[in-house]
Each structure stands twice: as C-alpha cells, then as structure tokens.
C-alpha cells in the first residue's frame, strides 16, 4: 500500500472509497413522481463524462430501442 511504501504515519493518509451511499441523499419516491414515472417502473440510467470513448451515442440508441420494446422502461 502507499502507506507502507512511503512509511507514512496513519493520520496523514486516508482512503476515499469509490461511490456514494445514495441512501443518505435520496428522498424515496420524489424524483420518479416529479418526472411522471409510474411506481414500480424499471428505470435505467448512466453516470458518465461526455467523452467520445464512453460511446454515449450507443447507450442512447440502446435506451431508445428498449423503450420501444418495453414501454414500462424509463
């Protein structure tokens, strides 16, 4: 680990884990209701930077195709 390699003392290094505990920030049901999404609907999405390497154009095409086949998908 970095701490062992550089022989740093414990208080000088802390680990920041990937991800966010969304339970702390989500108000149950308010966002889908505000977007007129029915309760129990399947919601898909992505979080990404806008870079060509991410191929968001493909993601949008797939999302549109899914919506045509399965109208309950949002």
Phi and psi in radians as a Rosetta constraint file:
Dihedral C 1 N 2 CA 2 C 2 CIRCULARHARMONIC -1.066 0.35
Dihedral N 2 CA 2 C 2 N 3 CIRCULARHARMONIC -0.699 0.35
Dihedral C 2 N 3 CA 3 C 3 CIRCULARHARMONIC -1.053 0.35
Dihedral N 3 CA 3 C 3 N 4 CIRCULARHARMONIC -0.799 0.35
Dihedral C 3 N 4 CA 4 C 4 CIRCULARHARMONIC -1.215 0.35
Dihedral N 4 CA 4 C 4 N 5 CIRCULARHARMONIC -0.724 0.35
Dihedral C 4 N 5 CA 5 C 5 CIRCULARHARMONIC -1.077 0.35
Dihedral N 5 CA 5 C 5 N 6 CIRCULARHARMONIC -0.782 0.35
Dihedral C 5 N 6 CA 6 C 6 CIRCULARHARMONIC -1.666 0.35
Dihedral N 6 CA 6 C 6 N 7 CIRCULARHARMONIC 0.047 0.35
Dihedral C 6 N 7 CA 7 C 7 CIRCULARHARMONIC 0.904 0.35
Dihedral N 7 CA 7 C 7 N 8 CIRCULARHARMONIC 0.777 0.35
Dihedral C 7 N 8 CA 8 C 8 CIRCULARHARMONIC -1.439 0.35
Dihedral N 8 CA 8 C 8 N 9 CIRCULARHARMONIC 2.599 0.35
Dihedral C 8 N 9 CA 9 C 9 CIRCULARHARMONIC -1.320 0.35
Dihedral N 9 CA 9 C 9 N 10 CIRCULARHARMONIC 2.620 0.35
Dihedral C 9 N 10 CA 10 C 10 CIRCULARHARMONIC -0.885 0.35
Dihedral N 10 CA 10 C 10 N 11 CIRCULARHARMONIC -0.834 0.35
Dihedral C 10 N 11 CA 11 C 11 CIRCULARHARMONIC -1.143 0.35
Dihedral N 11 CA 11 C 11 N 12 CIRCULARHARMONIC -0.294 0.35
Dihedral C 11 N 12 CA 12 C 12 CIRCULARHARMONIC -1.465 0.35
Dihedral N 12 CA 12 C 12 N 13 CIRCULARHARMONIC -0.276 0.35
Dihedral C 12 N 13 CA 13 C 13 CIRCULARHARMONIC -2.170 0.35
Dihedral N 13 CA 13 C 13 N 14 CIRCULARHARMONIC 2.339 0.35
Dihedral C 13 N 14 CA 14 C 14 CIRCULARHARMONIC -2.337 0.35
Dihedral N 14 CA 14 C 14 N 15 CIRCULARHARMONIC 2.684 0.35
Dihedral C 14 N 15 CA 15 C 15 CIRCULARHARMONIC -1.732 0.35
Dihedral N 15 CA 15 C 15 N 16 CIRCULARHARMONIC 2.288 0.35
Dihedral C 15 N 16 CA 16 C 16 CIRCULARHARMONIC -1.907 0.35
Dihedral N 16 CA 16 C 16 N 17 CIRCULARHARMONIC 1.937 0.35
Dihedral C 16 N 17 CA 17 C 17 CIRCULARHARMONIC -1.301 0.35
Dihedral N 17 CA 17 C 17 N 18 CIRCULARHARMONIC 2.616 0.35
Dihedral C 17 N 18 CA 18 C 18 CIRCULARHARMONIC -1.176 0.35
Dihedral N 18 CA 18 C 18 N 19 CIRCULARHARMONIC 2.565 0.35
Dihedral C 18 N 19 CA 19 C 19 CIRCULARHARMONIC 1.626 0.35
Dihedral N 19 CA 19 C 19 N 20 CIRCULARHARMONIC 2.979 0.35
Dihedral C 19 N 20 CA 20 C 20 CIRCULARHARMONIC -2.342 0.35
Dihedral N 20 CA 20 C 20 N 21 CIRCULARHARMONIC 2.391 0.35
Dihedral C 20 N 21 CA 21 C 21 CIRCULARHARMONIC -1.298 0.35
Dihedral N 21 CA 21 C 21 N 22 CIRCULARHARMONIC 1.664 0.35
Dihedral C 21 N 22 CA 22 C 22 CIRCULARHARMONIC -1.186 0.35
Dihedral N 22 CA 22 C 22 N 23 CIRCULARHARMONIC -0.320 0.35
Dihedral C 22 N 23 CA 23 C 23 CIRCULARHARMONIC -1.057 0.35
Dihedral N 23 CA 23 C 23 N 24 CIRCULARHARMONIC -0.507 0.35
Dihedral C 23 N 24 CA 24 C 24 CIRCULARHARMONIC -1.294 0.35
Dihedral N 24 CA 24 C 24 N 25 CIRCULARHARMONIC -0.370 0.35
Dihedral C 24 N 25 CA 25 C 25 CIRCULARHARMONIC -2.040 0.35
Dihedral N 25 CA 25 C 25 N 26 CIRCULARHARMONIC -0.035 0.35
Dihedral C 25 N 26 CA 26 C 26 CIRCULARHARMONIC -1.772 0.35
Dihedral N 26 CA 26 C 26 N 27 CIRCULARHARMONIC 2.221 0.35
Dihedral C 26 N 27 CA 27 C 27 CIRCULARHARMONIC -1.628 0.35
Dihedral N 27 CA 27 C 27 N 28 CIRCULARHARMONIC 1.987 0.35
Dihedral C 27 N 28 CA 28 C 28 CIRCULARHARMONIC -0.961 0.35
Dihedral N 28 CA 28 C 28 N 29 CIRCULARHARMONIC 2.161 0.35
Dihedral C 28 N 29 CA 29 C 29 CIRCULARHARMONIC 1.460 0.35
Dihedral N 29 CA 29 C 29 N 30 CIRCULARHARMONIC -0.252 0.35
Dihedral C 29 N 30 CA 30 C 30 CIRCULARHARMONIC -1.301 0.35
Dihedral N 30 CA 30 C 30 N 31 CIRCULARHARMONIC -0.705 0.35
Dihedral C 30 N 31 CA 31 C 31 CIRCULARHARMONIC -1.180 0.35
Dihedral N 31 CA 31 C 31 N 32 CIRCULARHARMONIC -0.911 0.35
Dihedral C 31 N 32 CA 32 C 32 CIRCULARHARMONIC -1.006 0.35
Dihedral N 32 CA 32 C 32 N 33 CIRCULARHARMONIC -0.696 0.35
Dihedral C 32 N 33 CA 33 C 33 CIRCULARHARMONIC -1.111 0.35
Dihedral N 33 CA 33 C 33 N 34 CIRCULARHARMONIC -0.727 0.35
Dihedral C 33 N 34 CA 34 C 34 CIRCULARHARMONIC -1.125 0.35
Dihedral N 34 CA 34 C 34 N 35 CIRCULARHARMONIC -0.474 0.35
Dihedral C 34 N 35 CA 35 C 35 CIRCULARHARMONIC -1.685 0.35
Dihedral N 35 CA 35 C 35 N 36 CIRCULARHARMONIC 0.149 0.35
Dihedral C 35 N 36 CA 36 C 36 CIRCULARHARMONIC 1.031 0.35
Dihedral N 36 CA 36 C 36 N 37 CIRCULARHARMONIC 0.680 0.35
Dihedral C 36 N 37 CA 37 C 37 CIRCULARHARMONIC -1.679 0.35
Dihedral N 37 CA 37 C 37 N 38 CIRCULARHARMONIC 2.189 0.35
Dihedral C 37 N 38 CA 38 C 38 CIRCULARHARMONIC -1.090 0.35
Dihedral N 38 CA 38 C 38 N 39 CIRCULARHARMONIC 2.614 0.35
Dihedral C 38 N 39 CA 39 C 39 CIRCULARHARMONIC -1.068 0.35
Dihedral N 39 CA 39 C 39 N 40 CIRCULARHARMONIC 2.403 0.35
Dihedral C 39 N 40 CA 40 C 40 CIRCULARHARMONIC 1.464 0.35
Dihedral N 40 CA 40 C 40 N 41 CIRCULARHARMONIC -0.030 0.35
Dihedral C 40 N 41 CA 41 C 41 CIRCULARHARMONIC -1.204 0.35
Dihedral N 41 CA 41 C 41 N 42 CIRCULARHARMONIC 2.657 0.35
Dihedral C 41 N 42 CA 42 C 42 CIRCULARHARMONIC -1.492 0.35
Dihedral N 42 CA 42 C 42 N 43 CIRCULARHARMONIC 2.069 0.35
Dihedral C 42 N 43 CA 43 C 43 CIRCULARHARMONIC -1.918 0.35
Dihedral N 43 CA 43 C 43 N 44 CIRCULARHARMONIC 2.199 0.35
Dihedral C 43 N 44 CA 44 C 44 CIRCULARHARMONIC -2.035 0.35
Dihedral N 44 CA 44 C 44 N 45 CIRCULARHARMONIC 2.713 0.35
Dihedral C 44 N 45 CA 45 C 45 CIRCULARHARMONIC -2.951 0.35
Dihedral N 45 CA 45 C 45 N 46 CIRCULARHARMONIC -3.128 0.35
Dihedral C 45 N 46 CA 46 C 46 CIRCULARHARMONIC -2.588 0.35
Dihedral N 46 CA 46 C 46 N 47 CIRCULARHARMONIC 2.701 0.35
Dihedral C 46 N 47 CA 47 C 47 CIRCULARHARMONIC -2.145 0.35
Dihedral N 47 CA 47 C 47 N 48 CIRCULARHARMONIC 2.167 0.35
Dihedral C 47 N 48 CA 48 C 48 CIRCULARHARMONIC -2.779 0.35
Dihedral N 48 CA 48 C 48 N 49 CIRCULARHARMONIC 2.872 0.35
Dihedral C 48 N 49 CA 49 C 49 CIRCULARHARMONIC -1.546 0.35
Dihedral N 49 CA 49 C 49 N 50 CIRCULARHARMONIC 2.684 0.35
Dihedral C 49 N 50 CA 50 C 50 CIRCULARHARMONIC -1.475 0.35
Dihedral N 50 CA 50 C 50 N 51 CIRCULARHARMONIC 1.514 0.35
Dihedral C 50 N 51 CA 51 C 51 CIRCULARHARMONIC -2.284 0.35
Dihedral N 51 CA 51 C 51 N 52 CIRCULARHARMONIC 2.552 0.35
Dihedral C 51 N 52 CA 52 C 52 CIRCULARHARMONIC -1.015 0.35
Dihedral N 52 CA 52 C 52 N 53 CIRCULARHARMONIC -0.582 0.35
Dihedral C 52 N 53 CA 53 C 53 CIRCULARHARMONIC -1.123 0.35
Dihedral N 53 CA 53 C 53 N 54 CIRCULARHARMONIC -0.409 0.35
Dihedral C 53 N 54 CA 54 C 54 CIRCULARHARMONIC -1.358 0.35
Dihedral N 54 CA 54 C 54 N 55 CIRCULARHARMONIC -0.255 0.35
Dihedral C 54 N 55 CA 55 C 55 CIRCULARHARMONIC 0.950 0.35
Dihedral N 55 CA 55 C 55 N 56 CIRCULARHARMONIC 0.816 0.35
Dihedral C 55 N 56 CA 56 C 56 CIRCULARHARMONIC -1.128 0.35
Dihedral N 56 CA 56 C 56 N 57 CIRCULARHARMONIC -0.406 0.35
Dihedral C 56 N 57 CA 57 C 57 CIRCULARHARMONIC -1.084 0.35
Dihedral N 57 CA 57 C 57 N 58 CIRCULARHARMONIC -0.683 0.35
Dihedral C 57 N 58 CA 58 C 58 CIRCULARHARMONIC -1.182 0.35
Dihedral N 58 CA 58 C 58 N 59 CIRCULARHARMONIC -0.743 0.35
Dihedral C 58 N 59 CA 59 C 59 CIRCULARHARMONIC -1.038 0.35
Dihedral N 59 CA 59 C 59 N 60 CIRCULARHARMONIC -0.772 0.35
Dihedral C 59 N 60 CA 60 C 60 CIRCULARHARMONIC -1.138 0.35
Dihedral N 60 CA 60 C 60 N 61 CIRCULARHARMONIC -0.663 0.35
Dihedral C 60 N 61 CA 61 C 61 CIRCULARHARMONIC -1.107 0.35
Dihedral N 61 CA 61 C 61 N 62 CIRCULARHARMONIC -0.759 0.35
Dihedral C 61 N 62 CA 62 C 62 CIRCULARHARMONIC -1.137 0.35
Dihedral N 62 CA 62 C 62 N 63 CIRCULARHARMONIC -0.750 0.35
Dihedral C 62 N 63 CA 63 C 63 CIRCULARHARMONIC -1.079 0.35
Dihedral N 63 CA 63 C 63 N 64 CIRCULARHARMONIC -0.727 0.35
Dihedral C 63 N 64 CA 64 C 64 CIRCULARHARMONIC -1.138 0.35
Dihedral N 64 CA 64 C 64 N 65 CIRCULARHARMONIC -0.716 0.35
Dihedral C 64 N 65 CA 65 C 65 CIRCULARHARMONIC -1.131 0.35
Dihedral N 65 CA 65 C 65 N 66 CIRCULARHARMONIC -0.730 0.35
Dihedral C 65 N 66 CA 66 C 66 CIRCULARHARMONIC -1.065 0.35
Dihedral N 66 CA 66 C 66 N 67 CIRCULARHARMONIC -0.713 0.35
Dihedral C 66 N 67 CA 67 C 67 CIRCULARHARMONIC -1.114 0.35
Dihedral N 67 CA 67 C 67 N 68 CIRCULARHARMONIC -0.645 0.35
Dihedral C 67 N 68 CA 68 C 68 CIRCULARHARMONIC -1.202 0.35
Dihedral N 68 CA 68 C 68 N 69 CIRCULARHARMONIC -0.647 0.35
Dihedral C 68 N 69 CA 69 C 69 CIRCULARHARMONIC -1.391 0.35
Dihedral N 69 CA 69 C 69 N 70 CIRCULARHARMONIC -0.686 0.35
Dihedral C 69 N 70 CA 70 C 70 CIRCULARHARMONIC -2.197 0.35
Dihedral N 70 CA 70 C 70 N 71 CIRCULARHARMONIC 1.613 0.35
Dihedral C 70 N 71 CA 71 C 71 CIRCULARHARMONIC -1.110 0.35
Dihedral N 71 CA 71 C 71 N 72 CIRCULARHARMONIC -0.258 0.35
Dihedral C 71 N 72 CA 72 C 72 CIRCULARHARMONIC -1.467 0.35
Dihedral N 72 CA 72 C 72 N 73 CIRCULARHARMONIC -0.010 0.35
Dihedral C 72 N 73 CA 73 C 73 CIRCULARHARMONIC -1.589 0.35
Dihedral N 73 CA 73 C 73 N 74 CIRCULARHARMONIC 2.319 0.35
